[in-house]
Amino acid sequence: MDIVNGGLNFLFLLLSAGIFGMSAYGLVHALRVPPAAFVAAGKLKKNIWLIILALATLFSLAGAWSFLNMFLLVGGLQFIGLSAVSIFSIAAVIAAVVYIVDVKPAVKGMGRGGGPYGGW
């Protein structure tokens, strides 16, 4: 049973690290997009998305860090599972997915210039 518990704990560790990676990716992308692209695409302003994604990155980092500590402490002895997942981690996933799936494609390539086919 320790092997199953350890495998599931490792899977949740990878998921928490993936949540952090998605949030950080969205934040870095939002930092690089010009503010006018958000307005032109009809999305929330850049500052609002930066706040949302910064909080998502902060909460997902805290969740991944606490899960890593619990994983190192418990290992495969017992199943950590969803007890380490907080409402803030779920909110971070939702914020990152909404940005990556909806906002990022809408603002992609806006504000770079170079004609209708993009820059050189």
N, CA, C and O of each residue as an XYZ file, in Angstrom:
480
protein
N       0.808     -1.189      0.000
C       0.000      0.000      0.000
C       0.859      1.264      0.000
O       0.431      2.313     -0.481
N       2.088      1.156      0.549
C       2.975      2.317      0.575
C       3.357      2.760     -0.832
O       3.542      3.952     -1.081
N       3.474      1.803     -1.753
C       3.821      2.154     -3.132
C       2.690      2.934     -3.782
O       2.938      3.916     -4.481
N       1.465      2.513     -3.563
C       0.311      3.220     -4.128
C       0.206      4.616     -3.528
O       0.018      5.591     -4.255
N       0.328      4.719     -2.203
C       0.262      6.025     -1.543
C       1.390      6.940     -2.021
O       1.166      8.121     -2.284
N       2.585      6.398     -2.129
C       3.712      7.193     -2.607
C       3.509      7.659     -4.033
O       3.832      8.800     -4.364
N       2.975      6.788     -4.886
C       2.711      7.175     -6.278
C       1.656      8.258     -6.385
O       1.802      9.201     -7.162
N       0.595      8.123     -5.606
C      -0.450      9.148     -5.630
C       0.048     10.467     -5.047
O      -0.276     11.538     -5.560
N       0.823     10.392     -3.994
C       1.396     11.611     -3.422
C       2.322     12.298     -4.419
O       2.323     13.525     -4.528
N       3.115     11.501     -5.150
C       4.000     12.064     -6.168
C       3.190     12.689     -7.306
O       3.571     13.731     -7.839
N       2.079     12.059     -7.675
C       1.216     12.619     -8.717
C       0.651     13.972     -8.287
O       0.637     14.914     -9.078
N       0.189     14.074     -7.046
C      -0.319     15.347     -6.551
C       0.791     16.389     -6.439
O       0.539     17.580     -6.624
N       2.005     15.960     -6.143
C       3.137     16.882     -6.119
C       3.392     17.446     -7.513
O       3.625     18.644     -7.670
N       3.347     16.580     -8.523
C       3.517     17.051     -9.896
C       2.392     17.986    -10.311
O       2.633     18.974    -11.005
N       1.164     17.688     -9.894
C       0.037     18.564    -10.223
C       0.193     19.933     -9.569
O      -0.088     20.949    -10.204
N       0.630     19.979     -8.331
C       0.806     21.269     -7.670
C       1.931     22.073     -8.319
O       1.847     23.297     -8.414
N       2.981     21.386     -8.763
C       4.051     22.077     -9.490
C       3.552     22.559    -10.851
O       3.956     23.626    -11.313
N       2.679     21.784    -11.498
C       2.104     22.200    -12.770
C       1.201     23.418    -12.630
O       1.184     24.287    -13.501
N       0.456     23.480    -11.538
C      -0.383     24.648    -11.279
C       0.486     25.896    -11.133
O       0.162     26.955    -11.671
N       1.581     25.760    -10.407
C       2.502     26.889    -10.268
C       3.093     27.283    -11.617
O       3.202     28.471    -11.920
N       3.471     26.308    -12.422
C       4.046     26.600    -13.737
C       3.066     27.325    -14.649
O       3.442     28.267    -15.347
N       1.808     26.888    -14.642
C       0.792     27.563    -15.468
C       0.576     28.995    -15.015
O       0.470     29.902    -15.840
N       0.510     29.199    -13.715
C       0.291     30.549    -13.190
C       1.470     31.468    -13.513
O       1.279     32.614    -13.918
N       2.675     30.961    -13.334
C       3.863     31.759    -13.628
C       3.960     32.067    -15.122
O       4.334     33.177    -15.503
N       3.624     31.090    -15.970
C       3.638     31.315    -17.413
C       2.646     32.408    -17.808
O       2.971     33.289    -18.605
N       1.444     32.347    -17.252
C       0.444     33.375    -17.543
C       0.894     34.747    -17.083
O       0.673     35.739    -17.777
N       1.527     34.814    -15.911
C       2.003     36.099    -15.396
C       3.102     36.672    -16.282
O       3.081     37.863    -16.595
N       4.047     35.855    -16.685
C       5.136     36.332    -17.548
C       4.575     36.782    -18.899
O       5.012     37.798    -19.439
N       3.625     36.049    -19.439
C       3.035     36.451    -20.714
C       2.287     37.774    -20.583
O       2.392     38.637    -21.454
N       1.539     37.932    -19.504
C       0.784     39.172    -19.302
C       1.718     40.368    -19.133
O       1.383     41.479    -19.544
N       2.875     40.149    -18.536
C       3.847     41.237    -18.389
C       4.384     41.700    -19.736
O       4.725     42.872    -19.897
N       4.462     40.803    -20.692
C       5.061     41.118    -21.988
C       4.090     41.732    -22.988
O       4.518     42.314    -23.985
N       2.802     41.612    -22.737
C       1.796     42.126    -23.675
C       1.538     43.600    -23.376
O       1.416     43.978    -22.211
N       1.453     44.448    -24.420
C       1.164     45.863    -24.178
C      -0.255     46.064    -23.627
O      -1.160     45.295    -23.949
N      -0.446     47.095    -22.800
C      -1.759     47.324    -22.180
C      -2.885     47.560    -23.192
O      -4.032     47.194    -22.938
N      -2.567     48.158    -24.316
C      -3.600     48.446    -25.309
C      -4.167     47.173    -25.935
O      -5.295     47.178    -26.427
N      -3.407     46.099    -25.921
C      -3.881     44.844    -26.517
C      -5.052     44.272    -25.725
O      -5.967     43.691    -26.308
N      -5.033     44.428    -24.423
C      -6.138     43.928    -23.604
C      -7.416     44.703    -23.896
O      -8.494     44.119    -24.007
N      -7.292     46.016    -24.017
C      -8.459     46.858    -24.295
C      -8.985     46.578    -25.698
O     -10.196     46.488    -25.903
N      -8.081     46.441    -26.663
C      -8.493     46.182    -28.043
C      -9.174     44.826    -28.182
O     -10.048     44.659    -29.033
N      -8.788     43.865    -27.366
C      -9.385     42.528    -27.429
C     -10.681     42.448    -26.627
O     -11.372     41.431    -26.678
N     -11.022     43.508    -25.884
C     -12.248     43.508    -25.102
C     -12.138     42.704    -23.813
O     -13.141     42.198    -23.309
N     -10.944     42.584    -23.283
C     -10.713     41.835    -22.043
C     -10.504     42.809    -20.887
O     -10.474     44.023    -21.088
N     -10.360     42.276    -19.688
C     -10.043     43.127    -18.540
C      -8.721     43.840    -18.782
O      -7.900     43.389    -19.582
N      -8.518     44.956    -18.085
C      -7.283     45.715    -18.253
C      -6.075     44.899    -17.793
O      -6.191     43.951    -17.016
N      -4.916     45.304    -18.303
C      -3.685     44.582    -18.009
C      -3.394     44.564    -16.513
O      -2.985     43.534    -15.977
N      -3.599     45.687    -15.833
C      -3.302     45.747    -14.397
C      -4.140     44.751    -13.610
O      -3.645     44.135    -12.666
N      -5.386     44.590    -13.983
C      -6.251     43.642    -13.284
C      -5.770     42.221    -13.514
O      -5.740     41.417    -12.582
N      -5.392     41.901    -14.751
C      -4.878     40.558    -15.028
C      -3.551     40.316    -14.322
O      -3.274     39.198    -13.887
N      -2.735     41.347    -14.208
C      -1.465     41.175    -13.487
C      -1.709     40.884    -12.013
O      -1.021     40.050    -11.424
N      -2.681     41.562    -11.414
C      -3.000     41.303    -10.008
C      -3.538     39.883     -9.836
O      -3.119     39.156     -8.935
N      -4.474     39.495    -10.715
C      -5.065     38.152    -10.629
C      -3.994     37.081    -10.780
O      -3.945     36.131     -9.998
N      -3.139     37.232    -11.780
C      -2.123     36.211    -12.038
C      -1.001     36.234    -11.004
O      -0.424     35.189    -10.703
N      -0.682     37.410    -10.454
C       0.324     37.460     -9.392
C      -0.188     36.752     -8.143
O       0.557     36.016     -7.496
N      -1.451     36.969     -7.804
C      -2.024     36.263     -6.654
C      -2.111     34.761     -6.920
O      -1.845     33.953     -6.030
N      -2.482     34.395     -8.140
C      -2.541     32.971     -8.482
C      -1.166     32.331     -8.386
O      -1.037     31.211     -7.892
N      -0.135     33.032     -8.856
C       1.222     32.508     -8.773
C       1.679     32.397     -7.322
O       2.308     31.412     -6.935
N       1.361     33.403     -6.531
C       1.734     33.375     -5.117
C       1.050     32.227     -4.378
O       1.701     31.495     -3.632
N      -0.259     32.067     -4.580
C      -0.987     31.004     -3.894
C      -0.567     29.619     -4.381
O      -0.475     28.681     -3.589
N      -0.312     29.492     -5.687
C       0.100     28.181     -6.188
C       1.516     27.835     -5.738
O       1.819     26.665     -5.507
N       2.383     28.831     -5.610
C       3.716     28.574     -5.076
C       3.633     28.130     -3.620
O       4.316     27.192     -3.209
N       2.799     28.805     -2.849
C       2.630     28.416     -1.444
C       2.045     27.006     -1.337
O       2.457     26.225     -0.479
N       1.088     26.681     -2.203
C       0.507     25.350     -2.186
C       1.504     24.276     -2.584
O       1.564     23.213     -1.966
N       2.291     24.557     -3.623
C       3.298     23.587     -4.048
C       4.376     23.410     -2.985
O       4.856     22.298     -2.764
N       4.754     24.498     -2.328
C       5.778     24.421     -1.290
C       5.283     23.610     -0.091
O       6.007     22.768      0.441
N       4.048     23.869      0.325
C       3.521     23.116      1.468
C       3.325     21.646      1.114
O       3.564     20.767      1.942
N       2.887     21.377     -0.122
C       2.726     19.979     -0.522
C       4.075     19.287     -0.605
O       4.194     18.117     -0.241
N       5.097     19.997     -1.082
C       6.441     19.413     -1.129
C       6.936     19.081      0.276
O       7.506     18.014      0.505
N       6.717     19.989      1.204
C       7.132     19.715      2.586
C       6.381     18.522      3.162
O       6.973     17.675      3.831
N       5.076     18.455      2.903
C       4.299     17.319      3.393
C       4.747     16.027      2.721
O       4.806     14.978      3.361
N       5.064     16.103      1.424
C       5.519     14.918      0.701
C       6.845     14.417      1.258
O       7.040     13.213      1.421
N       7.749     15.335      1.547
C       9.040     14.930      2.104
C       8.890     14.375      3.515
O       9.652     13.496      3.918
N       7.923     14.877      4.263
C       7.701     14.412      5.620
C       7.000     13.057      5.644
O       7.405     12.154      6.376
N       5.947     12.922      4.841
C       5.119     11.711      4.878
C       5.617     10.676      3.877
O       5.686      9.488      4.193
N       5.966     11.120      2.669
C       6.405     10.196      1.634
C       5.289      9.282      1.187
O       4.247      9.750      0.729
N       5.492      7.989      1.312
C       4.486      7.031      0.889
C       3.776      6.343      2.030
O       3.051      5.372      1.814
N       3.971      6.828      3.239
C       3.381      6.153      4.393
C       1.867      6.292      4.435
O       1.163      5.332      4.748
N       1.369      7.463      4.127
C      -0.077      7.671      4.093
C      -0.395      8.588      2.929
O       0.480      9.279      2.408
N      -1.643      8.588      2.532
C      -2.078      9.377      1.389
C      -2.354     10.804      1.836
O      -3.214     11.031      2.687
N      -1.630     11.770      1.270
C      -1.844     13.184      1.594
C      -3.082     13.682      0.870
O      -4.009     14.218      1.477
N      -3.072     13.493     -0.442
C      -4.233     13.777     -1.268
C      -4.767     15.181     -1.223
O      -4.009     16.151     -1.207
N      -6.077     15.283     -1.202
C      -6.741     16.565     -1.324
C      -6.708     17.397     -0.057
O      -7.148     18.546     -0.071
N      -6.204     16.857      1.029
C      -6.116     17.653      2.250
C      -5.131     18.801      2.092
O      -5.238     19.803      2.799
N      -4.176     18.674      1.180
C      -3.197     19.732      0.964
C      -3.650     20.733     -0.090
O      -3.027     21.783     -0.251
N      -4.723     20.424     -0.811
C      -5.228     21.328     -1.841
C      -6.201     22.293     -1.187
O      -7.163     21.880     -0.539
N      -5.945     23.573     -1.361
C      -6.814     24.568     -0.752
C      -7.700     25.205     -1.818
O      -7.530     24.964     -3.014
N      -8.634     26.011     -1.370
C      -9.503     26.738     -2.288
C      -8.692     27.728     -3.118
O      -9.066     28.064     -4.242
N      -7.578     28.192     -2.554
C      -6.737     29.128     -3.283
C      -6.006     28.448     -4.447
O      -5.782     29.070     -5.485
N      -5.641     27.191     -4.279
C      -5.029     26.453     -5.386
C      -6.033     26.236     -6.514
O      -5.685     26.316     -7.692
N      -7.265     25.963     -6.145
C      -8.308     25.788     -7.161
C      -8.562     27.107     -7.886
O      -8.736     27.121     -9.104
N      -8.584     28.214     -7.145
C      -8.760     29.527     -7.763
C      -7.581     29.864     -8.672
O      -7.765     30.489     -9.717
N      -6.370     29.458     -8.285
C      -5.190     29.703     -9.113
C      -5.285     28.935    -10.429
O      -4.928     29.460    -11.483
N      -5.761     27.704    -10.370
C      -5.939     26.922    -11.600
C      -6.954     27.602    -12.516
O      -6.726     27.729    -13.719
N      -8.063     28.034    -11.946
C      -9.104     28.664    -12.751
C      -8.588     29.944    -13.398
O      -8.824     30.180    -14.583
N      -7.879     30.778    -12.623
C      -7.350     32.024    -13.166
C      -6.343     31.768    -14.281
O      -6.387     32.429    -15.318
N      -5.438     30.817    -14.077
C      -4.418     30.528    -15.089
C      -5.035     29.945    -16.351
O      -4.641     30.305    -17.460
N      -5.995     29.050    -16.191
C      -6.628     28.432    -17.367
C      -7.437     29.462    -18.144
O      -7.402     29.468    -19.374
N      -8.162     30.328    -17.452
C      -8.941     31.360    -18.149
C      -8.007     32.277    -18.920
O      -8.294     32.628    -20.065
N      -6.897     32.668    -18.314
C      -5.962     33.541    -19.023
C      -5.354     32.840    -20.232
O      -5.325     33.399    -21.328
N      -4.871     31.619    -20.033
C      -4.170     30.925    -21.117
C      -5.110     30.550    -22.259
O      -4.726     30.626    -23.426
N      -6.336     30.148    -21.934
C      -7.257     29.675    -22.964
C      -8.037     30.810    -23.619
O      -8.325     30.748    -24.814
N      -8.382     31.841    -22.857
C      -9.249     32.892    -23.393
C      -8.496     34.176    -23.722
O      -8.606     34.687    -24.836
N      -7.740     34.698    -22.776
C      -7.132     36.012    -22.955
C      -5.898     35.952    -23.843
O      -5.741     36.785    -24.735
N      -5.032     34.993    -23.616
C      -3.779     34.912    -24.377
C      -4.014     34.837    -25.889
O      -3.367     35.581    -26.627
N      -4.908     33.976    -26.385
C      -5.136     33.981    -27.838
C      -5.739     35.287    -28.347
O      -5.499     35.672    -29.492
N      -6.522     35.975    -27.507
C      -7.158     37.214    -27.947
C      -6.149     38.347    -28.088
O      -6.293     39.193    -28.971
N      -5.137     38.376    -27.236
C      -4.160     39.465    -27.278
C      -2.898     39.080    -28.040
O      -1.975     39.886    -28.160
N      -2.853     37.875    -28.547
C      -1.648     37.393    -29.234
C      -1.365     38.238    -30.472
O      -2.230     38.401    -31.332
N      -0.153     38.770    -30.555
C       0.296     39.493    -31.733
C      -0.184     40.924    -31.829
O       0.188     41.623    -32.771
N      -0.996     41.390    -30.891
C      -1.468     42.768    -30.960
C      -0.385     43.718    -30.471
O       0.315     43.436    -29.498
N      -0.261     44.838    -31.155
C       0.648     45.881    -30.714
C       2.085     45.702    -31.157
O       2.958     46.441    -30.703
N       2.355     44.758    -32.018
C       3.734     44.552    -32.455
C       4.052     45.308    -33.740
O       5.222     45.553    -34.034
N       3.045     45.677    -34.500
C       3.281     46.405    -35.741
C       3.772     45.492    -36.847
O       3.791     44.271    -36.692
N       4.169     46.086    -37.963
C       4.738     45.319    -39.058
C       3.708     44.878    -40.069
O       4.024     44.036    -40.910
N       2.520     45.385    -40.041
C       1.519     45.039    -41.056
C       0.586     43.957    -40.597
O       0.630     43.524    -39.446
N      -0.271     43.517    -41.514
C      -1.300     42.555    -41.130
C      -0.766     41.159    -40.854
O      -1.463     40.341    -40.254
N       0.441     40.877    -41.274
C       0.991     39.528    -41.090
C       2.032     39.464    -39.997
O       2.758     38.476    -39.899
N       2.125     40.504    -39.162
C       3.084     40.507    -38.078
C       4.385     41.169    -38.467
O       4.513     41.705    -39.568
N       5.351     41.135    -37.565
C       6.655     41.772    -37.809
C       7.545     40.891    -38.667
O       7.184     39.778    -39.049
N       8.686     41.415    -38.946
C       9.643     40.668    -39.771
C      10.276     39.645    -38.930
O      11.121     38.889    -39.408
